[in-house]
Amino acid sequence: MNLLKWDPSVELEEVSNRLNRIFGRSPTRTESGNEMLTVADWVPSVDISEVDAAYLVKAEIPGVKKEDVKVTIQDGMLTIQGERRQEKEEKGKKFHRIERCYGSFMRSFRVPDDADESKVKAEFKDGMLNITLSKSEKTKPRPRQVNVSVS
């Protein structure tokens, strides 16, 4: 079992970021170096998980067209960026409330050392962006037989 050192400032930063999302403000950068949030008009929610052969990134980006999404990986950073465009204003239509966020977004995540940057797949369907980062073959542990000599 791994023990993690509790850092109250990390929890305060998470609370601050959640409140910023609720009130429509841009979140700040994290100090950990594992994730970078930049100033943007809105930030999509992301789930990151791991299976035996790959890392999976799922981003919710409803209302964004495929051609308005760009996924890049460079120098150990996976970046998702794009734009959700606001509907054109129609004459005679009055808005009583606008709660959805529009504009550009960008999320960057540090890629684990065992991820193979040359084997990245992205699929966009029904407002979900699914990215698969395969793990590199060379880092997978393989059993190796060791000869025992008699002394």
C-alpha positions as CSV (number, residue, x, y, z in Angstrom):
1,M,0.0,0.0,0.0
2,N,1.3,3.4,-0.9
3,L,1.0,6.3,1.5
4,L,0.4,9.7,0.2
5,K,1.4,12.9,2.0
6,W,-1.6,15.1,2.6
7,D,-1.2,18.6,1.3
8,P,-4.1,20.9,2.3
9,S,-3.2,23.5,-0.3
10,V,-4.0,20.9,-3.1
11,E,-7.5,20.5,-1.6
12,L,-8.0,24.3,-1.4
13,E,-6.9,24.6,-5.0
14,E,-9.4,21.9,-6.0
15,V,-12.2,23.7,-4.1
16,S,-11.2,27.0,-5.7
17,N,-11.3,25.4,-9.2
18,R,-14.7,23.9,-8.6
19,L,-16.1,27.2,-7.5
20,N,-14.6,28.9,-10.5
21,R,-16.3,26.4,-12.8
22,I,-19.6,26.9,-11.0
23,F,-19.4,30.7,-11.4
24,G,-18.0,30.5,-14.9
25,R,-14.5,31.7,-14.2
26,S,-11.4,30.3,-15.7
27,P,-9.5,27.8,-13.5
28,T,-5.9,28.3,-12.5
29,R,-2.8,26.2,-13.3
30,T,-2.0,23.4,-11.0
31,E,1.3,23.2,-9.3
32,S,1.7,19.4,-9.5
33,G,2.9,19.5,-13.1
34,N,0.6,16.6,-14.0
35,E,-2.1,18.8,-15.5
36,M,-2.1,22.3,-16.9
37,L,-5.2,24.4,-17.0
38,T,-4.9,27.5,-19.1
39,V,-7.1,30.5,-19.2
40,A,-10.0,29.7,-21.5
41,D,-13.6,30.5,-22.1
42,W,-14.7,27.2,-20.7
43,V,-13.2,23.8,-19.7
44,P,-14.7,20.4,-20.6
45,S,-14.8,17.7,-18.0
46,V,-12.3,14.9,-18.4
47,D,-12.0,11.3,-17.0
48,I,-8.6,9.6,-17.2
49,S,-8.4,5.8,-16.5
50,E,-6.0,3.0,-17.1
51,V,-6.3,-0.6,-18.4
52,D,-3.6,-3.2,-18.8
53,A,-2.6,-2.1,-22.3
54,A,-3.5,1.6,-22.4
55,Y,-4.5,4.9,-20.8
56,L,-8.0,6.2,-21.6
57,V,-9.0,9.8,-21.7
58,K,-12.7,10.8,-22.1
59,A,-13.7,14.4,-22.6
60,E,-17.2,15.7,-22.6
61,I,-17.5,18.3,-25.4
62,P,-21.2,18.4,-26.4
63,G,-22.1,20.9,-29.0
64,V,-18.7,21.0,-30.5
65,K,-18.1,19.9,-34.1
66,K,-15.4,17.3,-34.9
67,E,-13.6,19.9,-37.2
68,D,-13.5,22.3,-34.2
69,V,-11.5,19.8,-32.0
70,K,-7.7,19.3,-32.2
71,V,-5.7,16.7,-30.3
72,T,-1.9,16.9,-30.2
73,I,0.8,15.1,-28.3
74,Q,4.3,16.5,-28.0
75,D,7.2,16.3,-25.5
76,G,5.1,14.3,-23.1
77,M,2.1,16.5,-23.1
78,L,-1.4,15.5,-24.5
79,T,-3.3,18.6,-25.5
80,I,-7.0,18.8,-26.3
81,Q,-8.3,22.1,-27.7
82,G,-11.2,23.4,-29.6
83,E,-14.1,25.8,-29.7
84,R,-17.8,25.6,-29.0
85,R,-19.5,28.2,-31.2
86,Q,-22.5,30.2,-30.1
87,E,-25.7,29.9,-32.1
88,K,-26.3,32.9,-34.4
89,E,-28.7,35.4,-33.0
90,E,-32.1,35.1,-34.6
91,K,-34.3,38.2,-35.0
92,G,-37.4,38.1,-32.9
93,K,-35.9,35.6,-30.5
94,K,-35.4,36.8,-26.9
95,F,-33.1,34.9,-24.5
96,H,-34.3,34.8,-20.9
97,R,-31.3,32.8,-19.7
98,I,-28.0,31.6,-21.2
99,E,-26.1,29.1,-19.0
100,R,-24.1,27.1,-21.5
101,C,-20.5,28.2,-22.0
102,Y,-19.2,29.1,-25.5
103,G,-15.8,29.9,-26.9
104,S,-12.4,28.2,-27.0
105,F,-11.0,25.6,-24.6
106,M,-7.7,23.9,-24.0
107,R,-6.6,21.1,-21.6
108,S,-3.1,19.7,-21.3
109,F,-2.1,16.6,-19.4
110,R,1.4,15.1,-18.8
111,V,1.6,11.7,-20.5
112,P,2.9,8.8,-18.3
113,D,6.5,7.6,-19.0
114,D,5.2,4.2,-20.2
115,A,2.8,5.6,-22.8
116,D,3.8,5.2,-26.4
117,E,3.3,8.7,-28.0
118,S,3.4,7.1,-31.5
119,K,0.3,5.0,-30.8
120,V,-2.4,7.5,-29.9
121,K,-6.0,7.1,-31.2
122,A,-8.8,9.6,-30.9
123,E,-12.5,9.0,-31.6
124,F,-15.3,11.6,-31.5
125,K,-18.9,10.5,-31.1
126,D,-22.0,12.0,-29.6
127,G,-20.2,14.8,-27.9
128,M,-17.6,12.5,-26.3
129,L,-13.9,12.6,-27.3
130,N,-12.2,9.3,-26.5
131,I,-8.5,9.1,-26.6
132,T,-6.5,5.9,-26.2
133,L,-2.8,6.1,-25.4
134,S,-1.2,2.6,-25.8
135,K,1.4,1.6,-23.3
136,S,4.8,0.9,-24.9
137,E,5.9,-2.7,-25.2
138,K,9.4,-2.2,-23.9
139,T,8.3,-1.2,-20.4
140,K,6.0,-4.1,-19.8
141,P,7.6,-6.6,-17.3
142,R,8.4,-9.9,-18.8
143,P,9.5,-13.0,-16.9
144,R,13.1,-13.9,-17.4
145,Q,14.7,-17.1,-16.4
146,V,17.9,-16.9,-14.4
147,N,20.3,-19.8,-14.5
148,V,21.5,-20.9,-11.1
149,S,25.1,-22.1,-10.8
150,V,26.5,-24.4,-8.2
151,S,29.4,-23.1,-6.2
